[in-house]
Amino acid sequence: MLGALALPVLSATTASAAPVAASALASSSCSSLPPLPYEVHTKAVTIRSKATTKSTALGVLYRGHKFTVHKKSGNWLYIMDKTTGIKGWVSGTYVYRDVRMCLD
């Protein structure tokens, strides 16, 4: 024998309140905000003197470290680690840019 399944009933007020809340959050445009930083998404990534794995290692960035990219060459990113002041290249394979969603 099957029992009855009770489901909550949404009122019209609750359903219509959600779009109002979303539009209130989107009232300021996020397109004018500065770009978000890149972040290491692997255990560690090596900072190198040139955009190649055969070049000299200058330092290491660890998971969660955030940084700014100054230029790109293929899949390599030229960065400056603000913590140590080291400038060099990291492979774009192991880092990702944080993103935000704009509701303009």
DRENLO-31436 format. One record per residue (C-alpha): x, y, z; residue in three letters; residue number from 1. Coordinates in nm, 4 decimals. Each point is the difference from the previous one (the first is absolute). Layout:
REM DRENLO-31436
+----------+----------+----------+-----+-----+
!        u !        v !        w !   r !   k !
+----------+----------+----------+-----+-----+
!        X !        Y !        Z ! ALA ! NUM !
...
+----------+----------+----------+-----+-----+
END
This chain:
REM DRENLO-31436
+----------+----------+----------+-----+-----+
!        u !        v !        w !   r !   k !
+----------+----------+----------+-----+-----+
!   0.0000 !   0.0000 !   0.0000 ! MET !   1 !
!   0.1354 !   0.3440 !  -0.0912 ! LEU !   2 !
!  -0.0120 !   0.2910 !   0.2406 ! GLY !   3 !
!  -0.0830 !   0.3569 !  -0.0882 ! ALA !   4 !
!   0.2868 !   0.2370 !  -0.0770 ! LEU !   5 !
!  -0.0317 !   0.3452 !   0.1520 ! ALA !   6 !
!   0.1592 !   0.2847 !  -0.1953 ! LEU !   7 !
!   0.0290 !   0.3568 !   0.1239 ! PRO !   8 !
!  -0.2181 !   0.2535 !  -0.1746 ! VAL !   9 !
!   0.1634 !   0.3270 !  -0.1058 ! LEU !  10 !
!  -0.2034 !   0.3118 !   0.0358 ! SER !  11 !
!  -0.0196 !   0.2545 !  -0.2821 ! ALA !  12 !
!   0.1797 !   0.2519 !   0.2210 ! THR !  13 !
!   0.3047 !  -0.2239 !   0.0431 ! THR !  14 !
!   0.0220 !  -0.0823 !  -0.3701 ! ALA !  15 !
!  -0.0191 !   0.3624 !  -0.1093 ! SER !  16 !
!   0.2497 !   0.1182 !   0.2639 ! ALA !  17 !
!   0.2942 !  -0.1910 !  -0.1532 ! ALA !  18 !
!   0.0284 !   0.2071 !  -0.3230 ! PRO !  19 !
!  -0.0152 !   0.3227 !   0.2011 ! VAL !  20 !
!   0.2892 !  -0.1145 !   0.2200 ! ALA !  21 !
!   0.2073 !  -0.0980 !  -0.3052 ! ALA !  22 !
!  -0.0579 !   0.3330 !  -0.1718 ! SER !  23 !
!   0.0961 !   0.1863 !   0.3173 ! ALA !  24 !
!   0.3381 !  -0.1774 !  -0.0004 ! LEU !  25 !
!   0.0575 !   0.0817 !  -0.3665 ! ALA !  26 !
!  -0.0723 !   0.3704 !   0.0434 ! SER !  27 !
!   0.3708 !   0.0893 !  -0.0335 ! SER !  28 !
!   0.1841 !  -0.1032 !  -0.3147 ! SER !  29 !
!   0.2941 !  -0.2340 !   0.0550 ! CYS !  30 !
!   0.1506 !   0.0679 !  -0.3435 ! SER !  31 !
!   0.1748 !   0.3053 !   0.1460 ! SER !  32 !
!   0.1685 !  -0.2053 !   0.2755 ! LEU !  33 !
!   0.3674 !  -0.0980 !  -0.0398 ! PRO !  34 !
!   0.0747 !  -0.3525 !  -0.1257 ! PRO !  35 !
!   0.0335 !  -0.2735 !   0.2597 ! LEU !  36 !
!   0.3431 !  -0.1540 !   0.0722 ! PRO !  37 !
!   0.1344 !  -0.3317 !  -0.1190 ! TYR !  38 !
!   0.0422 !  -0.2827 !   0.2507 ! GLU !  39 !
!   0.2095 !  -0.3192 !   0.0190 ! VAL !  40 !
!  -0.2288 !  -0.3055 !  -0.0204 ! HIS !  41 !
!   0.2569 !  -0.2764 !   0.0356 ! THR !  42 !
!   0.2339 !  -0.0928 !   0.2853 ! LYS !  43 !
!   0.2691 !   0.2385 !  -0.1275 ! ALA !  44 !
!   0.1212 !   0.1736 !  -0.3152 ! VAL !  45 !
!   0.3566 !   0.1087 !  -0.0784 ! THR !  46 !
!   0.0843 !   0.3590 !  -0.0951 ! ILE !  47 !
!   0.2547 !  -0.0138 !  -0.2841 ! ARG !  48 !
!   0.2366 !   0.2504 !  -0.1619 ! SER !  49 !
!  -0.1340 !  -0.0727 !  -0.3516 ! LYS !  50 !
!  -0.3209 !  -0.1440 !  -0.1414 ! ALA !  51 !
!   0.1357 !  -0.3546 !  -0.0168 ! THR !  52 !
!   0.0338 !  -0.2935 !   0.2402 ! THR !  53 !
!   0.3739 !  -0.0171 !  -0.0732 ! LYS !  54 !
!   0.0689 !   0.3504 !   0.1362 ! SER !  55 !
!   0.1309 !   0.0866 !   0.3463 ! THR !  56 !
!  -0.2424 !  -0.0354 !   0.2920 ! ALA !  57 !
!  -0.0318 !   0.3280 !   0.1926 ! LEU !  58 !
!  -0.2611 !  -0.0922 !   0.2586 ! GLY !  59 !
!  -0.3142 !  -0.1979 !   0.0784 ! VAL !  60 !
!  -0.3642 !   0.0991 !   0.0477 ! LEU !  61 !
!  -0.2218 !  -0.2309 !   0.2048 ! TYR !  62 !
!  -0.3705 !  -0.0901 !  -0.0235 ! ARG !  63 !
!  -0.2310 !   0.2937 !   0.0686 ! GLY !  64 !
!   0.2670 !   0.2657 !  -0.0626 ! HIS !  65 !
!  -0.1488 !   0.2935 !  -0.1924 ! LYS !  66 !
!   0.1933 !   0.2177 !  -0.2423 ! PHE !  67 !
!  -0.0352 !   0.2406 !  -0.2921 ! THR !  68 !
!   0.1031 !  -0.0832 !  -0.3567 ! VAL !  69 !
!   0.1911 !   0.2704 !  -0.1894 ! HIS !  70 !
!   0.0259 !  -0.1697 !  -0.3416 ! LYS !  71 !
!  -0.0534 !  -0.3324 !  -0.1768 ! LYS !  72 !
!   0.1996 !  -0.2067 !  -0.2491 ! SER !  73 !
!  -0.1839 !  -0.3063 !  -0.1247 ! GLY !  74 !
!  -0.0986 !  -0.1962 !   0.3108 ! ASN !  75 !
!   0.2554 !   0.1821 !   0.2193 ! TRP !  76 !
!  -0.0807 !   0.2945 !   0.2288 ! LEU !  77 !
!   0.2488 !   0.2670 !   0.1109 ! TYR !  78 !
!  -0.0695 !   0.0840 !   0.3642 ! ILE !  79 !
!   0.1399 !   0.1851 !   0.2985 ! MET !  80 !
!  -0.0387 !  -0.1593 !   0.3411 ! ASP !  81 !
!  -0.0798 !   0.2983 !   0.2242 ! LYS !  82 !
!   0.0978 !  -0.1978 !   0.3103 ! THR !  83 !
!   0.3613 !  -0.0612 !  -0.1083 ! THR !  84 !
!   0.0403 !   0.2442 !  -0.2896 ! GLY !  85 !
!   0.1021 !  -0.2811 !  -0.2369 ! ILE !  86 !
!  -0.0879 !   0.0567 !  -0.3670 ! LYS !  87 !
!  -0.0170 !  -0.2892 !  -0.2423 ! GLY !  88 !
!  -0.2042 !  -0.2408 !  -0.2077 ! TRP !  89 !
!  -0.2487 !  -0.2657 !   0.1169 ! VAL !  90 !
!  -0.1797 !  -0.2596 !  -0.2075 ! SER !  91 !
!  -0.3649 !   0.0870 !  -0.0626 ! GLY !  92 !
!  -0.0850 !  -0.3697 !   0.0315 ! THR !  93 !
!   0.0083 !   0.0194 !   0.3798 ! TYR !  94 !
!  -0.1577 !   0.3369 !   0.0713 ! VAL !  95 !
!  -0.3476 !   0.1411 !  -0.0551 ! TYR !  96 !
!  -0.1579 !   0.3393 !   0.0142 ! ARG !  97 !
!  -0.2728 !   0.0605 !   0.2526 ! ASP !  98 !
!  -0.3240 !   0.1073 !  -0.1694 ! VAL !  99 !
!  -0.3069 !   0.1956 !   0.0993 ! ARG ! 100 !
!  -0.3409 !  -0.0069 !  -0.1593 ! MET ! 101 !
!  -0.1469 !   0.3345 !  -0.1003 ! CYS ! 102 !
!  -0.3748 !   0.0373 !  -0.0175 ! LEU ! 103 !
!  -0.0046 !   0.3151 !  -0.2147 ! ASP ! 104 !
+----------+----------+----------+-----+-----+
END
